[in-house]
Amino acid sequence: MSYQRVAGLADEVVDSDEQLKAYMRANIGTFGHASGTAPIGPDGDSNAVLDQNCKVRGTDNLYVVDASVFSTIPSASPNLTIMMIGERVSEWLKATVH
């Protein structure tokens, strides 16, 4: 499959690195932490898109390390929990690199 164009953006914006950077700076931001959208679970769990190491099932070298892996929303600020998950997954990845 090849894509013909980016929906919602004029070709002039997509074709210019400077215009695309300006668009992203003006329009992309954060507002919250989406949680629970990429469930972790054991093999055979049809709802689990990630394995226990946050690897996306059915892909090579693709991991999700953000609040979407939460099974429940933490009662504290999610930032520290997300950083802890990132640290843990990075340790797993470093241990598997030869």
Buried (B, 14 or more C-beta within 10 A) or exposed (E): EEEEEEEEBEEEBEEEEEBBEEBEEEEEEEEEBEBEEBBBBEEEEEEBBBBEEBBBEEEEEEBBBBBBBBEEEBEEEBEEBBEEBBEEBEEEBEEEEE
